[in-house]
Amino acid sequence: MATASKLAKAAFQENDPMDQDLTPVAPLPTATVPAHPGSAPNNSALHGRAILILLLVDIVAIGAPFPVISALRTVSGSTAPGLYATALVLLYLVIGGNQHAYTSNAMRSPYVAVRKGVRSLLLATAAATLALFYTKTSESFPRLTIGLSSVSAVVLLSIARFGVVSWLDRLIGGHPFQTLVIVDGNLPVPKGNHDYVVMADPLLNPDLNDPRMYQRMAKALGAADRVLVVCEPRRRMAWTRALQGTNVQGEIYMPELHEYAPSGMGRDRRTPSIIVATGPLNLFDRATKRLFDLAVASIALLLLSPLLITVAIWIKLDSRGPVFFRQERIGRSNHLFRVYKFRSMYADLCDAKGSRSTSRSDDRITRVGNILRKTSIDELPQLLNVLRGEMSIVGPRPHAVASRAADKLFWEVDRRYWDRHAAKPGVTGLAQVRGFRGATLVERDLQDRLNSDLEYLQGWTIWRDFKIVFQTVGVVFHRNAF
């Protein structure tokens, strides 16, 4: 009991003394709680390990039968089986990603994992065979060897996926798919497979519409893959809006649906609920985007290092103060983090909260800062935030907590504002390449950006990220950059 209480409470108490008043509740008897929550890996790390292990197992299971069957049949001197196996693995990875073979849903059930894996492999085999037929190269490939190897790959993939998913928790050092129940009010905890339960109180209140409250909520949801909110019917809309800005599957408990048993309920049918929020990217897409971020950020920092060093020296010579300016911004799932920028204002005039928008004739900006802002060079240190995992190369731009449009806080202009935080903020984004940047003098300035951000989240593809990166080059010297 004590350990469970500490786990639930730890999600709230970091760096915020007000959070200590939140009341955690011990998990249900069936819940599984790490013995040492402080040392347990976070949910994102566990997800990453799960995807990596399943990827490696799939590659070995598909590729291994080809050289083995070739050796048994003494097919020597031919590279055809190896070429076919390589093509098959590549096709499988592409098709598997589209068939959701690496989503959390596939990795929760061994049977679902096998079904999605085998389906993806059969589609990949059909595509590879069709390619051989149309290129008229099938005669140069030993058909029996490839046929036996393909059948063996299906069998081996099925066994491997079933075994890995069955033992996934032990292989990756924890359970990556935890369910958190938030009970709002004096209501009973529903039955079901819950990992831990937390009681909401006035400090965890979606009606507050406040960044600090969303920060507390982000900490509570940090280790969860699924969140179920139990509340009164009149509170459901407020919780729905709060959950839509998170990067987890959010559900509202609706016991009145139990007798209807609709097909669109949450996956635990013992606790009838409707799904009101899901993260914009599944596990495979998040892994793909993270690899893209790491590759682009690493290469960019390496190539731009002479420029970055020169700018740092220039800033130090131009005015007193640190090279970098760090400001608290709102990140994914409404987590607050500190963004890095080259300091472009006098040190004693920097606006740590971002309550005052920068103007064209702003007297706070230094001579060097004026050039840095016009060329967007001041944003380059955010590549460090990308490497730290706090930002992405492409995504909604992170805003300061006190940012305003027409004297209103951003979330007071449009309640959909919190929804944009379902993904990591970006160094650049769809709104920026459309020219929506600079000061937010009127409400329309924010709404244009918000609409672009939500459009980006709803239609994400890795190819769109590539396109936005190239388009960014054309708007570096934009008229709204100051």
Secondary structure, 3 states (H helix, E strand, C coil): CHHHHHHHHHHHHCCCHHHHHCEEECCCCCCCCCCCHHHCCCHHHHHHHHHHHHHHHHHHHHHCHHHHHHHHCCCCCCCHHHHHHHHHHHHHHHHHHHCCCCCHHHHHCHHHHHHHHHHHHHHHHHHHHHHHHHCCCHHHCCHHHHHHHHHHHHHHHHHHHHHHHHCHHHHHCCCCCCEEEEECCCCCCCCCCCCEEEECCCCCCHHHCCHHHHHHHHHHHCCCCEEEEECCHHHHHHHHHHHCCCCCEEEEECHHHCCCCCCCECCCCCCCEEEEECCCCCHHHHHHHHHHHHHHHHHHHHHHHHHHHHHHHHHHHHCCCCCEEEEEEECHHHCEEEEEEECCECHHHCCCCCCCCCCCCCCCECHHHHHHHHCCHHHCCHHHHHHCCCCEEECCCCCECCCEECCEEHHHHCHHHHHHHHCCCEEECHHHHCCCCCCCCCHHHHHHHHHHHHHHHHCCCHHHHHHHHHHHHHCCCCCCCC
